[in-house]
Amino acid sequence: MRDPIGIFDSGVGGLTVAKEIAQILPNRDLIYFGDIAHLPYGDKSRSAIQEYSTRICDFLIAKNCNDIVIACNTASAFAYQTLRRKYPEVNIYNVIDPVAKYVATNFKSESVGVIGTKGTIGSRIYPKKIKAIDDSISVKSLATPLFVPLIEEGLFKTTISKAIIKKYLSVKSLSDIKCLILGCTHYPMIQSEIQEYYKGNVEIINSAKIVAQSISEYLEPQKGVSGSMEVFVSDTTTAFEKNARRFFGSKINLTKVDL
């Protein structure tokens, strides 16, 4: 029996992680859940995010997922420990620990930046995790709440996105950084624009690639035919469907589920 890997996020952002996992483990079946009804998670309370994440995990476990990836930084910050305690029989992975380890290993004694939702930045999870490994690293954080709705609406690579990126990244608090962590799985979708802003002077840390590589070290590849991809959502939007098909092609069908 093929055990699917469950992946969830508040919206389309987690598909950046799903795509990387699919490339590294092409024979594994994936089940993705986008919690569109509660998007964005970044301005929700800790208890609300824990409740949403628990419902989604119940759904994915019922679909025989023994491995679940929290492909959302805010849910990783607020719900990871709760989910591990609630589901000890399931392997649950977050998107923060692999990135913190990568940065702490590669940017010793440097100044690094991290951008994310209000929830992720407010939790200070990245400074805590990075400095727990290497206290010599200075971590500068900035909440960038407009990025998620911009991406969900497909407004990247526009004059609007360029203006918002410049507005956020030009702040003094992010000056003199050696790298910038994209602390939201939505953000790789505007990575090229962020790189263009920095003109190659700052290394952009794509969490999706790092997380997928880290997770693949714990997951067994399966032999046989190419893996399948199922996408479930708590609500439907034209923008989400368009973005999902940008990642996985026209073969993607969305199934709405009320949780």
CYANA upper distance limits for C-alpha pairs under 8 A (distance plus 0.5 A):
  2 ARG  CA     28 ARG  CA      8.29
  2 ARG  CA     29 ASP  CA      7.82
  2 ARG  CA    222 GLN  CA      8.35
  3 ASP  CA     28 ARG  CA      8.37
  3 ASP  CA     29 ASP  CA      7.62
  3 ASP  CA     64 ASN  CA      6.76
  3 ASP  CA     65 CYS  CA      6.54
  3 ASP  CA     66 ASN  CA      7.37
  4 PRO  CA     28 ARG  CA      7.03
  4 PRO  CA     29 ASP  CA      5.10
  4 PRO  CA     30 LEU  CA      5.70
  4 PRO  CA     31 ILE  CA      6.94
  4 PRO  CA     63 LYS  CA      8.44
  4 PRO  CA     64 ASN  CA      7.26
  4 PRO  CA     65 CYS  CA      5.73
  4 PRO  CA     66 ASN  CA      7.94
  4 PRO  CA     67 ASP  CA      8.08
  5 ILE  CA     28 ARG  CA      7.73
  5 ILE  CA     29 ASP  CA      6.78
  5 ILE  CA     30 LEU  CA      5.38
  5 ILE  CA     31 ILE  CA      6.63
  5 ILE  CA     65 CYS  CA      6.02
  5 ILE  CA     66 ASN  CA      7.47
  5 ILE  CA     67 ASP  CA      5.74
  5 ILE  CA     68 ILE  CA      6.47
  5 ILE  CA     69 VAL  CA      8.12
  6 GLY  CA     30 LEU  CA      6.54
  6 GLY  CA     31 ILE  CA      5.37
  6 GLY  CA     32 TYR  CA      6.48
  6 GLY  CA     33 PHE  CA      8.32
  6 GLY  CA     60 LEU  CA      6.49
  6 GLY  CA     65 CYS  CA      6.03
  6 GLY  CA     66 ASN  CA      8.29
  6 GLY  CA     67 ASP  CA      6.62
  6 GLY  CA     68 ILE  CA      4.99
  6 GLY  CA     69 VAL  CA      6.62
  7 ILE  CA     14 GLY  CA      7.90
  7 ILE  CA     18 ALA  CA      7.45
  7 ILE  CA     30 LEU  CA      7.84
  7 ILE  CA     31 ILE  CA      6.67
  7 ILE  CA     32 TYR  CA      5.30
  7 ILE  CA     33 PHE  CA      6.82
  7 ILE  CA     68 ILE  CA      6.15
  7 ILE  CA     69 VAL  CA      5.19
  7 ILE  CA     70 ILE  CA      6.62
  7 ILE  CA     71 ALA  CA      6.70
  8 PHE  CA     14 GLY  CA      6.93
  8 PHE  CA     32 TYR  CA      6.11
  8 PHE  CA     33 PHE  CA      5.15
  8 PHE  CA     34 GLY  CA      6.41
  8 PHE  CA     35 ASP  CA      8.17
  8 PHE  CA     56 ILE  CA      8.05
  8 PHE  CA     68 ILE  CA      8.38
  8 PHE  CA     69 VAL  CA      7.08
  8 PHE  CA     70 ILE  CA      6.04
  8 PHE  CA     71 ALA  CA      5.96
  8 PHE  CA     72 CYS  CA      7.74
  9 ASP  CA     13 GLY  CA      7.29
  9 ASP  CA     14 GLY  CA      5.66
  9 ASP  CA     33 PHE  CA      7.04
  9 ASP  CA     34 GLY  CA      5.77
  9 ASP  CA     35 ASP  CA      6.81
  9 ASP  CA     70 ILE  CA      7.14
  9 ASP  CA     71 ALA  CA      5.72
  9 ASP  CA     72 CYS  CA      5.54
  9 ASP  CA     75 ALA  CA      8.38
 10 SER  CA     14 GLY  CA      8.29
 10 SER  CA     34 GLY  CA      5.86
 10 SER  CA     35 ASP  CA      4.94
 10 SER  CA     36 ILE  CA      6.39
 10 SER  CA     38 HIS  CA      7.26
 10 SER  CA     39 LEU  CA      5.81
 10 SER  CA     40 PRO  CA      6.62
 10 SER  CA     41 TYR  CA      6.61
 10 SER  CA     72 CYS  CA      7.48
 11 GLY  CA     34 GLY  CA      5.12
 11 GLY  CA     35 ASP  CA      6.13
 11 GLY  CA     36 ILE  CA      5.76
 11 GLY  CA     39 LEU  CA      6.86
 11 GLY  CA     40 PRO  CA      8.03
 11 GLY  CA    152 GLU  CA      7.87
 11 GLY  CA    240 PHE  CA      7.93
 12 VAL  CA     16 THR  CA      8.44
 12 VAL  CA     34 GLY  CA      7.01
 12 VAL  CA    152 GLU  CA      7.12
 12 VAL  CA    186 HIS  CA      7.32
 12 VAL  CA    240 PHE  CA      6.66
 12 VAL  CA    243 ASN  CA      7.43
 12 VAL  CA    244 ALA  CA      7.26
 13 GLY  CA     17 VAL  CA      8.32
 13 GLY  CA     71 ALA  CA      8.27
 13 GLY  CA     72 CYS  CA      8.10
 13 GLY  CA    184 CYS  CA      8.04
 13 GLY  CA    185 THR  CA      5.27
 13 GLY  CA    186 HIS  CA      4.10
 13 GLY  CA    187 TYR  CA      7.76
 13 GLY  CA    189 MET  CA      8.42
 14 GLY  CA     18 ALA  CA      6.85
 14 GLY  CA     34 GLY  CA      8.36
 14 GLY  CA     71 ALA  CA      5.31
 14 GLY  CA     72 CYS  CA      6.85
 14 GLY  CA    185 THR  CA      6.00
 14 GLY  CA    186 HIS  CA      7.20
 15 LEU  CA     19 LYS  CA      6.39
 15 LEU  CA     32 TYR  CA      8.33
 15 LEU  CA    244 ALA  CA      7.71
 15 LEU  CA    247 PHE  CA      7.74
 16 THR  CA     20 GLU  CA      7.00
 16 THR  CA    185 THR  CA      6.97
 16 THR  CA    186 HIS  CA      7.69
 16 THR  CA    188 PRO  CA      7.53
 16 THR  CA    189 MET  CA      8.23
 16 THR  CA    208 ALA  CA      6.32
 16 THR  CA    247 PHE  CA      8.35
 17 VAL  CA     21 ILE  CA      6.70
 17 VAL  CA     71 ALA  CA      6.99
 17 VAL  CA    185 THR  CA      7.61
 17 VAL  CA    208 ALA  CA      5.07
 17 VAL  CA    209 LYS  CA      7.48
 17 VAL  CA    211 VAL  CA      7.73
 17 VAL  CA    212 ALA  CA      6.72
 18 ALA  CA     22 ALA  CA      6.57
 18 ALA  CA     30 LEU  CA      8.17
 18 ALA  CA     32 TYR  CA      8.13
 18 ALA  CA    212 ALA  CA      8.39
 19 LYS  CA     23 GLN  CA      6.82
 19 LYS  CA    247 PHE  CA      7.48
 19 LYS  CA    248 PHE  CA      8.13
 20 GLU  CA     24 ILE  CA      6.85
 20 GLU  CA    208 ALA  CA      7.18
 20 GLU  CA    209 LYS  CA      6.49
 20 GLU  CA    212 ALA  CA      6.21
 20 GLU  CA    213 GLN  CA      8.49
 21 ILE  CA     25 LEU  CA      6.29
 21 ILE  CA     26 PRO  CA      8.17
 21 ILE  CA    212 ALA  CA      5.56
 21 ILE  CA    213 GLN  CA      8.01
 21 ILE  CA    216 SER  CA      7.74
 22 ALA  CA     26 PRO  CA      5.38
 22 ALA  CA     27 ASN  CA      8.29
 22 ALA  CA     28 ARG  CA      7.73
 22 ALA  CA     30 LEU  CA      8.26
 22 ALA  CA    227 GLY  CA      8.35
 24 ILE  CA    212 ALA  CA      8.03
 24 ILE  CA    213 GLN  CA      7.84
 24 ILE  CA    216 SER  CA      7.55
 25 LEU  CA    216 SER  CA      7.66
 25 LEU  CA    221 PRO  CA      6.34
 25 LEU  CA    222 GLN  CA      8.49
 26 PRO  CA    226 SER  CA      6.39
 26 PRO  CA    227 GLY  CA      6.28
 27 ASN  CA    221 PRO  CA      7.08
 27 ASN  CA    222 GLN  CA      6.04
 27 ASN  CA    223 LYS  CA      6.90
 27 ASN  CA    224 GLY  CA      7.21
 27 ASN  CA    225 VAL  CA      6.72
 27 ASN  CA    226 SER  CA      4.96
 27 ASN  CA    227 GLY  CA      4.69
 27 ASN  CA    228 SER  CA      8.44
 28 ARG  CA    221 PRO  CA      7.02
 28 ARG  CA    222 GLN  CA      6.47
 28 ARG  CA    226 SER  CA      7.69
 28 ARG  CA    227 GLY  CA      5.07
 28 ARG  CA    228 SER  CA      7.72
 29 ASP  CA    227 GLY  CA      4.84
 29 ASP  CA    228 SER  CA      5.16
 29 ASP  CA    229 MET  CA      6.54
 30 LEU  CA    227 GLY  CA      7.65
 30 LEU  CA    228 SER  CA      6.66
 30 LEU  CA    229 MET  CA      5.39
 30 LEU  CA    230 GLU  CA      6.86
 31 ILE  CA     60 LEU  CA      8.10
 31 ILE  CA    229 MET  CA      6.42
 31 ILE  CA    230 GLU  CA      5.32
 31 ILE  CA    231 VAL  CA      6.50
 31 ILE  CA    232 PHE  CA      8.11
 32 TYR  CA    229 MET  CA      8.02
 32 TYR  CA    230 GLU  CA      6.61
 32 TYR  CA    231 VAL  CA      5.26
 32 TYR  CA    232 PHE  CA      6.56
 33 PHE  CA     56 ILE  CA      7.86
 33 PHE  CA    231 VAL  CA      6.45
 33 PHE  CA    232 PHE  CA      5.24
 33 PHE  CA    233 VAL  CA      5.99
 33 PHE  CA    234 SER  CA      8.39
 34 GLY  CA    231 VAL  CA      8.12
 34 GLY  CA    232 PHE  CA      6.83
 34 GLY  CA    233 VAL  CA      5.20
 34 GLY  CA    234 SER  CA      7.17
 35 ASP  CA     39 LEU  CA      6.98
 35 ASP  CA    233 VAL  CA      6.18
 35 ASP  CA    234 SER  CA      5.59
 35 ASP  CA    235 ASP  CA      7.62
 36 ILE  CA     40 PRO  CA      8.37
 36 ILE  CA    233 VAL  CA      6.80
 36 ILE  CA    234 SER  CA      6.07
 36 ILE  CA    235 ASP  CA      5.71
 36 ILE  CA    236 THR  CA      7.44
 37 ALA  CA    234 SER  CA      5.89
 37 ALA  CA    235 ASP  CA      5.60
 40 PRO  CA     44 LYS  CA      8.05
 40 PRO  CA    148 VAL  CA      7.77
 40 PRO  CA    149 PRO  CA      8.20
 41 TYR  CA     49 ILE  CA      7.26
 41 TYR  CA     74 THR  CA      7.06
 41 TYR  CA     75 ALA  CA      7.94
 41 TYR  CA    119 GLY  CA      8.00
 42 GLY  CA     74 THR  CA      6.62
 42 GLY  CA    117 THR  CA      5.37
 42 GLY  CA    118 LYS  CA      5.81
 42 GLY  CA    119 GLY  CA      5.03
 42 GLY  CA    120 THR  CA      7.30
 42 GLY  CA    145 PRO  CA      7.93
 43 ASP  CA    117 THR  CA      8.12
 43 ASP  CA    118 LYS  CA      6.70
 43 ASP  CA    119 GLY  CA      6.47
 44 LYS  CA     48 ALA  CA      6.86
 44 LYS  CA     49 ILE  CA      7.07
 44 LYS  CA    119 GLY  CA      7.85
 45 SER  CA     49 ILE  CA      6.84
 46 ARG  CA     50 GLN  CA      6.72
 46 ARG  CA     78 PHE  CA      6.13
 46 ARG  CA     79 ALA  CA      8.09
 47 SER  CA     51 GLU  CA      6.69
 48 ALA  CA     52 TYR  CA      6.73
 49 ILE  CA     53 SER  CA      6.49
 49 ILE  CA     75 ALA  CA      6.75
 49 ILE  CA     78 PHE  CA      7.40
 49 ILE  CA     79 ALA  CA      7.22
 50 GLN  CA     54 THR  CA      6.55
 50 GLN  CA     75 ALA  CA      7.84
 50 GLN  CA     78 PHE  CA      7.20
 50 GLN  CA     79 ALA  CA      5.41
 50 GLN  CA     82 THR  CA      7.69
 50 GLN  CA     83 LEU  CA      8.48
 51 GLU  CA     55 ARG  CA      6.85
 52 TYR  CA     56 ILE  CA      6.82
 53 SER  CA     57 CYS  CA      6.62
 53 SER  CA     75 ALA  CA      7.63
 53 SER  CA     79 ALA  CA      7.34
 53 SER  CA     83 LEU  CA      8.30
 54 THR  CA     58 ASP  CA      6.69
 54 THR  CA     83 LEU  CA      7.27
 55 ARG  CA     59 PHE  CA      6.89
 55 ARG  CA    259 LEU  CA      6.95
 56 ILE  CA     60 LEU  CA      6.72
 56 ILE  CA    259 LEU  CA      7.98
 57 CYS  CA     61 ILE  CA      6.42
 57 CYS  CA     68 ILE  CA      8.16
 58 ASP  CA     62 ALA  CA      6.69
 59 PHE  CA     63 LYS  CA      7.02
 60 LEU  CA     64 ASN  CA      7.21
 60 LEU  CA     65 CYS  CA      6.09
 60 LEU  CA     68 ILE  CA      8.30
 61 ILE  CA     65 CYS  CA      5.36
 61 ILE  CA     66 ASN  CA      7.16
 66 ASN  CA     89 GLU  CA      8.27
 66 ASN  CA     90 VAL  CA      5.56
 66 ASN  CA     91 ASN  CA      6.67
 67 ASP  CA     90 VAL  CA      6.49
 67 ASP  CA     91 ASN  CA      5.22
 67 ASP  CA     92 ILE  CA      6.43
 67 ASP  CA     93 TYR  CA      8.32
 68 ILE  CA     90 VAL  CA      7.89
 68 ILE  CA     91 ASN  CA      6.76
 68 ILE  CA     92 ILE  CA      5.38
 68 ILE  CA     93 TYR  CA      6.80
 69 VAL  CA     92 ILE  CA      6.40
 69 VAL  CA     93 TYR  CA      5.30
 69 VAL  CA     94 ASN  CA      6.57
 69 VAL  CA     95 VAL  CA      8.30
 70 ILE  CA     75 ALA  CA      7.27
 70 ILE  CA     76 SER  CA      6.50
 70 ILE  CA     80 TYR  CA      8.15
 70 ILE  CA     92 ILE  CA      7.84
 70 ILE  CA     93 TYR  CA      6.56
 70 ILE  CA     94 ASN  CA      5.55
 70 ILE  CA     95 VAL  CA      7.13
 71 ALA  CA     76 SER  CA      8.13
 71 ALA  CA     94 ASN  CA      7.30
 71 ALA  CA     95 VAL  CA      6.58
 71 ALA  CA    185 THR  CA      7.17
 72 CYS  CA     76 SER  CA      6.49
 72 CYS  CA     94 ASN  CA      8.28
 72 CYS  CA     95 VAL  CA      7.27
 72 CYS  CA    184 CYS  CA      7.01
 72 CYS  CA    185 THR  CA      6.52
 73 ASN  CA     77 ALA  CA      6.60
 73 ASN  CA     94 ASN  CA      8.17
 73 ASN  CA     95 VAL  CA      6.61
 73 ASN  CA     96 ILE  CA      6.99
 73 ASN  CA    116 GLY  CA      8.44
 73 ASN  CA    120 THR  CA      6.74
 73 ASN  CA    183 GLY  CA      6.93
 73 ASN  CA    184 CYS  CA      5.98
 73 ASN  CA    185 THR  CA      7.46
 74 THR  CA     78 PHE  CA      6.65
 74 THR  CA    117 THR  CA      7.70
 74 THR  CA    119 GLY  CA      6.25
 74 THR  CA    120 THR  CA      5.29
 74 THR  CA    184 CYS  CA      8.31
 75 ALA  CA     79 ALA  CA      5.69
 75 ALA  CA     80 TYR  CA      7.31
 76 SER  CA     80 TYR  CA      5.47
 76 SER  CA     94 ASN  CA      5.73
 76 SER  CA     95 VAL  CA      6.96
 76 SER  CA     96 ILE  CA      7.30
 77 ALA  CA     96 ILE  CA      8.17
 77 ALA  CA    120 THR  CA      6.94
 77 ALA  CA    123 SER  CA      7.44
 77 ALA  CA    125 ILE  CA      6.86
 79 ALA  CA     83 LEU  CA      6.56
 80 TYR  CA     84 ARG  CA      6.73
 80 TYR  CA     92 ILE  CA      8.21
 80 TYR  CA     93 TYR  CA      8.32
 80 TYR  CA     94 ASN  CA      7.15
 81 GLN  CA     85 ARG  CA      6.78
 82 THR  CA     86 LYS  CA      6.69
 83 LEU  CA     87 TYR  CA      6.39
 83 LEU  CA     92 ILE  CA      8.07
 84 ARG  CA     88 PRO  CA      6.15
 84 ARG  CA     90 VAL  CA      8.24
 84 ARG  CA     91 ASN  CA      8.44
 84 ARG  CA     92 ILE  CA      6.99
 93 TYR  CA    215 ILE  CA      7.85
 95 VAL  CA     99 VAL  CA      7.56
 95 VAL  CA    207 SER  CA      7.66
 95 VAL  CA    208 ALA  CA      8.38
 95 VAL  CA    211 VAL  CA      6.27
 96 ILE  CA    100 ALA  CA      6.65
 96 ILE  CA    126 TYR  CA      7.71
 96 ILE  CA    183 GLY  CA      8.49
 97 ASP  CA    101 LYS  CA      6.67
 97 ASP  CA    129 LYS  CA      7.62
 98 PRO  CA    102 TYR  CA      6.71
 98 PRO  CA    210 ILE  CA      7.07
 98 PRO  CA    211 VAL  CA      6.26
 98 PRO  CA    214 SER  CA      6.85
 99 VAL  CA    103 VAL  CA      6.67
 99 VAL  CA    207 SER  CA      6.62
 99 VAL  CA    210 ILE  CA      6.90
 99 VAL  CA    211 VAL  CA      7.41
100 ALA  CA    104 ALA  CA      6.52
100 ALA  CA    126 TYR  CA      7.09
100 ALA  CA    129 LYS  CA      6.46
100 ALA  CA    130 ILE  CA      5.49
101 LYS  CA    105 THR  CA      6.56
101 LYS  CA    130 ILE  CA      7.33
101 LYS  CA    133 ILE  CA      7.83
102 TYR  CA    106 ASN  CA      6.67
102 TYR  CA    210 ILE  CA      8.33
103 VAL  CA    107 PHE  CA      6.11
103 VAL  CA    130 ILE  CA      7.69
104 ALA  CA    108 LYS  CA      6.61
104 ALA  CA    130 ILE  CA      6.15
104 ALA  CA    131 LYS  CA      8.12
104 ALA  CA    133 ILE  CA      6.78
104 ALA  CA    134 ASP  CA      6.36
104 ALA  CA    137 ILE  CA      7.82
107 PHE  CA    111 SER  CA      8.34
107 PHE  CA    112 VAL  CA      8.24
107 PHE  CA    137 ILE  CA      7.73
107 PHE  CA    178 LYS  CA      8.30
108 LYS  CA    134 ASP  CA      7.57
108 LYS  CA    136 SER  CA      7.03
108 LYS  CA    137 ILE  CA      6.39
109 SER  CA    136 SER  CA      5.14
109 SER  CA    137 ILE  CA      5.17
109 SER  CA    138 SER  CA      7.79
110 GLU  CA    136 SER  CA      7.89
110 GLU  CA    137 ILE  CA      5.73
110 GLU  CA    138 SER  CA      6.79
110 GLU  CA    177 ILE  CA      8.10
110 GLU  CA    178 LYS  CA      7.21
111 SER  CA    137 ILE  CA      6.42
111 SER  CA    138 SER  CA      5.05
111 SER  CA    139 VAL  CA      6.47
111 SER  CA    140 LYS  CA      7.82
111 SER  CA    176 ASP  CA      7.57
111 SER  CA    177 ILE  CA      5.47
111 SER  CA    178 LYS  CA      6.48
111 SER  CA    179 CYS  CA      8.18
112 VAL  CA    137 ILE  CA      7.79
112 VAL  CA    138 SER  CA      6.65
112 VAL  CA    139 VAL  CA      5.56
112 VAL  CA    140 LYS  CA      6.62
112 VAL  CA    177 ILE  CA      5.41
112 VAL  CA    178 LYS  CA      6.07
112 VAL  CA    179 CYS  CA      5.65
112 VAL  CA    180 LEU  CA      6.56
112 VAL  CA    181 ILE  CA      8.19
113 GLY  CA    139 VAL  CA      6.22
113 GLY  CA    140 LYS  CA      5.16
113 GLY  CA    141 SER  CA      6.25
113 GLY  CA    142 LEU  CA      8.33
113 GLY  CA    174 LEU  CA      6.69
113 GLY  CA    177 ILE  CA      6.50
113 GLY  CA    178 LYS  CA      8.25
113 GLY  CA    179 CYS  CA      6.63
113 GLY  CA    180 LEU  CA      5.04
113 GLY  CA    181 ILE  CA      6.53
114 VAL  CA    126 TYR  CA      8.16
114 VAL  CA    139 VAL  CA      7.76
114 VAL  CA    140 LYS  CA      6.79
114 VAL  CA    141 SER  CA      5.39
114 VAL  CA    142 LEU  CA      6.90
114 VAL  CA    180 LEU  CA      5.94
114 VAL  CA    181 ILE  CA      4.99
114 VAL  CA    182 LEU  CA      6.76
114 VAL  CA    183 GLY  CA      6.50
115 ILE  CA    121 ILE  CA      7.73
115 ILE  CA    141 SER  CA      6.45
115 ILE  CA    142 LEU  CA      5.46
115 ILE  CA    143 ALA  CA      6.18
115 ILE  CA    144 THR  CA      6.71
115 ILE  CA    180 LEU  CA      7.90
115 ILE  CA    181 ILE  CA      6.88
115 ILE  CA    182 LEU  CA      6.24
115 ILE  CA    183 GLY  CA      5.83
115 ILE  CA    184 CYS  CA      8.03
116 GLY  CA    120 THR  CA      6.47
116 GLY  CA    121 ILE  CA      6.42
116 GLY  CA    142 LEU  CA      7.31
116 GLY  CA    143 ALA  CA      5.71
116 GLY  CA    144 THR  CA      6.13
116 GLY  CA    145 PRO  CA      7.65
116 GLY  CA    182 LEU  CA      7.27
116 GLY  CA    183 GLY  CA      5.15
116 GLY  CA    184 CYS  CA      5.75
117 THR  CA    121 ILE  CA      6.62
117 THR  CA    143 ALA  CA      5.82
117 THR  CA    144 THR  CA      6.26
117 THR  CA    145 PRO  CA      5.61
117 THR  CA    148 VAL  CA      8.47
117 THR  CA    183 GLY  CA      8.30
117 THR  CA    184 CYS  CA      7.46
118 LYS  CA    122 GLY  CA      6.17
118 LYS  CA    143 ALA  CA      5.62
118 LYS  CA    144 THR  CA      7.63
118 LYS  CA    145 PRO  CA      6.73
119 GLY  CA    123 SER  CA      6.63
120 THR  CA    124 ARG  CA      7.30
120 THR  CA    125 ILE  CA      7.39
120 THR  CA    143 ALA  CA      8.49
120 THR  CA    183 GLY  CA      8.15
121 ILE  CA    125 ILE  CA      7.72
121 ILE  CA    126 TYR  CA      8.31
121 ILE  CA    141 SER  CA      6.97
121 ILE  CA    142 LEU  CA      7.12
121 ILE  CA    143 ALA  CA      6.23
122 GLY  CA    143 ALA  CA      8.45
124 ARG  CA    128 LYS  CA      6.78
125 ILE  CA    129 LYS  CA      6.53
126 TYR  CA    130 ILE  CA      6.41
126 TYR  CA    139 VAL  CA      8.40
127 PRO  CA    131 LYS  CA      6.29
127 PRO  CA    139 VAL  CA      6.16
128 LYS  CA    132 ALA  CA      6.44
129 LYS  CA    133 ILE  CA      7.26
130 ILE  CA    134 ASP  CA      6.74
130 ILE  CA    135 ASP  CA      7.96
130 ILE  CA    137 ILE  CA      8.02
131 LYS  CA    135 ASP  CA      4.72
131 LYS  CA    136 SER  CA      7.68
131 LYS  CA    137 ILE  CA      6.94
140 LYS  CA    173 SER  CA      7.10
140 LYS  CA    174 LEU  CA      6.74
141 SER  CA    173 SER  CA      8.27
141 SER  CA    174 LEU  CA      8.06
142 LEU  CA    173 SER  CA      8.34
142 LEU  CA    174 LEU  CA      8.26
144 THR  CA    168 TYR  CA      7.28
145 PRO  CA    149 PRO  CA      8.43
146 LEU  CA    150 LEU  CA      6.70
146 LEU  CA    164 ILE  CA      8.26
147 PHE  CA    151 ILE  CA      6.60
147 PHE  CA    164 ILE  CA      8.46
147 PHE  CA    186 HIS  CA      8.50
147 PHE  CA    187 TYR  CA      7.81
148 VAL  CA    152 GLU  CA      6.54
148 VAL  CA    186 HIS  CA      6.87
148 VAL  CA    187 TYR  CA      8.12
149 PRO  CA    153 GLU  CA      6.57
150 LEU  CA    154 GLY  CA      6.91
150 LEU  CA    155 LEU  CA      5.82
150 LEU  CA    156 PHE  CA      7.26
150 LEU  CA    161 SER  CA      7.75
151 ILE  CA    155 LEU  CA      6.29
151 ILE  CA    156 PHE  CA      6.47
151 ILE  CA    186 HIS  CA      7.45
151 ILE  CA    187 TYR  CA      8.41
151 ILE  CA    189 MET  CA      7.76
151 ILE  CA    190 ILE  CA      8.31
152 GLU  CA    239 ALA  CA      6.85
152 GLU  CA    240 PHE  CA      6.96
152 GLU  CA    243 ASN  CA      8.30
153 GLU  CA    239 ALA  CA      5.97
153 GLU  CA    240 PHE  CA      8.20
154 GLY  CA    239 ALA  CA      6.94
154 GLY  CA    243 ASN  CA      7.64
155 LEU  CA    160 ILE  CA      7.71
155 LEU  CA    161 SER  CA      7.02
156 PHE  CA    160 ILE  CA      8.22
156 PHE  CA    161 SER  CA      5.86
156 PHE  CA    189 MET  CA      8.07
156 PHE  CA    190 ILE  CA      6.73
157 LYS  CA    161 SER  CA      6.65
157 LYS  CA    162 LYS  CA      7.54
157 LYS  CA    190 ILE  CA      7.90
157 LYS  CA    193 GLU  CA      7.42
158 THR  CA    162 LYS  CA      6.84
159 THR  CA    163 ALA  CA      6.62
160 ILE  CA    164 ILE  CA      6.80
161 SER  CA    165 ILE  CA      6.53
162 LYS  CA    166 LYS  CA      6.66
162 LYS  CA    193 GLU  CA      7.50
163 ALA  CA    167 LYS  CA      6.62
164 ILE  CA    168 TYR  CA      6.73
165 ILE  CA    169 LEU  CA      6.46
165 ILE  CA    193 GLU  CA      8.39
165 ILE  CA    194 ILE  CA      7.40
165 ILE  CA    197 TYR  CA      8.33
166 LYS  CA    170 SER  CA      6.21
166 LYS  CA    197 TYR  CA      7.63
167 LYS  CA    171 VAL  CA      7.78
169 LEU  CA    174 LEU  CA      7.19
170 SER  CA    174 LEU  CA      7.74
170 SER  CA    175 SER  CA      8.24
171 VAL  CA    175 SER  CA      7.73
177 ILE  CA    202 VAL  CA      7.41
178 LYS  CA    201 ASN  CA      8.26
178 LYS  CA    202 VAL  CA      5.81
178 LYS  CA    203 GLU  CA      6.90
179 CYS  CA    202 VAL  CA      5.54
179 CYS  CA    203 GLU  CA      4.90
179 CYS  CA    204 ILE  CA      6.19
179 CYS  CA    205 ILE  CA      7.33
180 LEU  CA    202 VAL  CA      7.32
180 LEU  CA    203 GLU  CA      6.78
180 LEU  CA    204 ILE  CA      5.50
180 LEU  CA    205 ILE  CA      6.37
181 ILE  CA    204 ILE  CA      6.75
181 ILE  CA    205 ILE  CA      5.20
181 ILE  CA    206 ASN  CA      7.41
181 ILE  CA    207 SER  CA      7.76
182 LEU  CA    187 TYR  CA      6.33
182 LEU  CA    188 PRO  CA      7.46
182 LEU  CA    204 ILE  CA      7.70
182 LEU  CA    205 ILE  CA      6.45
182 LEU  CA    206 ASN  CA      6.45
182 LEU  CA    207 SER  CA      6.82
183 GLY  CA    187 TYR  CA      7.98
183 GLY  CA    207 SER  CA      7.56
184 CYS  CA    207 SER  CA      8.31
185 THR  CA    207 SER  CA      7.35
185 THR  CA    208 ALA  CA      6.92
187 TYR  CA    191 GLN  CA      6.86
188 PRO  CA    192 SER  CA      8.48
188 PRO  CA    206 ASN  CA      6.56
188 PRO  CA    207 SER  CA      8.31
188 PRO  CA    208 ALA  CA      7.92
190 ILE  CA    194 ILE  CA      6.89
191 GLN  CA    195 GLN  CA      6.59
191 GLN  CA    204 ILE  CA      8.01
191 GLN  CA    206 ASN  CA      8.26
192 SER  CA    196 GLU  CA      6.62
193 GLU  CA    197 TYR  CA      6.78
194 ILE  CA    198 TYR  CA      6.99
194 ILE  CA    204 ILE  CA      8.43
195 GLN  CA    199 LYS  CA      6.53
195 GLN  CA    200 GLY  CA      6.68
195 GLN  CA    202 VAL  CA      8.20
195 GLN  CA    204 ILE  CA      7.36
196 GLU  CA    200 GLY  CA      7.68
198 TYR  CA    202 VAL  CA      6.52
206 ASN  CA    210 ILE  CA      7.30
207 SER  CA    211 VAL  CA      6.34
208 ALA  CA    212 ALA  CA      6.56
209 LYS  CA    213 GLN  CA      6.68
210 ILE  CA    214 SER  CA      6.66
211 VAL  CA    215 ILE  CA      6.55
212 ALA  CA    216 SER  CA      6.54
213 GLN  CA    217 GLU  CA      7.29
214 SER  CA    218 TYR  CA      8.02
215 ILE  CA    219 LEU  CA      7.02
216 SER  CA    220 GLU  CA      7.93
229 MET  CA    252 ILE  CA      7.96
230 GLU  CA    252 ILE  CA      7.83
230 GLU  CA    253 ASN  CA      7.82
230 GLU  CA    254 LEU  CA      8.15
231 VAL  CA    252 ILE  CA      7.71
231 VAL  CA    253 ASN  CA      7.12
231 VAL  CA    254 LEU  CA      5.79
231 VAL  CA    255 THR  CA      6.94
232 PHE  CA    254 LEU  CA      6.13
232 PHE  CA    255 THR  CA      5.25
232 PHE  CA    256 LYS  CA      6.28
232 PHE  CA    257 VAL  CA      7.12
233 VAL  CA    254 LEU  CA      7.28
233 VAL  CA    255 THR  CA      6.67
233 VAL  CA    256 LYS  CA      5.41
233 VAL  CA    257 VAL  CA      6.51
234 SER  CA    256 LYS  CA      6.05
234 SER  CA    257 VAL  CA      5.68
234 SER  CA    258 ASP  CA      6.17
234 SER  CA    259 LEU  CA      7.43
235 ASP  CA    256 LYS  CA      6.47
235 ASP  CA    257 VAL  CA      7.97
235 ASP  CA    258 ASP  CA      8.47
236 THR  CA    240 PHE  CA      7.67
236 THR  CA    241 GLU  CA      8.09
236 THR  CA    254 LEU  CA      8.43
236 THR  CA    256 LYS  CA      7.33
237 THR  CA    241 GLU  CA      6.93
238 THR  CA    242 LYS  CA      6.64
239 ALA  CA    243 ASN  CA      6.65
240 PHE  CA    244 ALA  CA      6.48
241 GLU  CA    245 ARG  CA      6.72
241 GLU  CA    254 LEU  CA      7.82
242 LYS  CA    246 ARG  CA      6.78
243 ASN  CA    247 PHE  CA      7.12
244 ALA  CA    248 PHE  CA      6.78
244 ALA  CA    249 GLY  CA      8.11
244 ALA  CA    252 ILE  CA      7.71
245 ARG  CA    249 GLY  CA      4.90
245 ARG  CA    250 SER  CA      5.92
245 ARG  CA    251 LYS  CA      8.07
245 ARG  CA    252 ILE  CA      6.60
248 PHE  CA    252 ILE  CA      6.90
